[in-house]
Amino acid sequence: MNDLDEGSMGSRVELRDIEIFLTLAEELHFGRAAERLHVSVAAVSKAIKKQERSIGVELFARDSRNVRLTPVGEQLRDDLRQLHQGLTQSLERARLAARGKTGTLRVSLFPANIQELRRYWETFRARHPQWELRLRVSAYQDPFAQLRNGEVDILITWLPVEEPDLTVGPLLFAEPRVLAVAGDHALTRWSSVSLEAVSDFQHITVESAPGYWFDHFVPKLTPKGRLIDRTANVNNLEEVFMHTVLGEAVTLFPVHVSWYFPRPDIAYLPVTDMEALPYGLVWRNDAENDMIRAFARVVRDLGPLPG
């Protein structure tokens, strides 16, 4: 990619510089930004420092615990978002035209069981060779943000979703729950557990997620009305595993997590008294198009995965 003239970031700026800046501006965490960009944390840090030297002012204020945008950083983020979106869309249209494609459906996944969902991807591609299907992993902290800022067209996530600007489509699958505990946790002497029995332990939830969402994922009360401690808040999956391994909290998951994230220091125990957790399609009301409707039709025609 040739350098782009953009006075606000110096006389020569590459598209990759913009991507690094905008990703860090969204994640506000060097590790998560590096993971999304498939680069090292050092590479992200180096790119940001180069941009700050070019401009002559800090774009991010950082300390040992937090990363946040400075006022100049906020202004630059707002200015660059539209520029970056226009550039990437132009490049995407050219790339698709060269391959005889007319559009790309971008799907973001909150679950990890991509392999089990292959029949949906393969059927969509077979039915609609004129369109490309692109998959990505959803942001853990705020998966709805990718829909709202136009990064993706469809989100696959657990239900319910009660957002007035979002449409909930067909069900993909529903899974039983497991409880993740440290490998030496007292609960590992049992082959399964009940929510009632584990209410004495602190449970992990995700910061900034809608309250109603986690009322379904981690209920406020047990079936008999006992309060569940949900004060262990995290921002990413690595933190979930860290707090779980240290024995500081226990974590409820859909069962597929135990298949895709086996660890020698974590035990997954079936939970006997919780309903299966449903996952479905979600998209923005004002962004619905032929590709979204076609993918939803594929899911309806094939039906949900067997439980």
Order of alpha helices (4+ residues) and beta strands (2+ residues): alpha-alpha-alpha-beta-beta-alpha-beta-alpha-beta-alpha-beta-beta-beta-beta-alpha-beta-alpha-beta-alpha-beta-beta-alpha
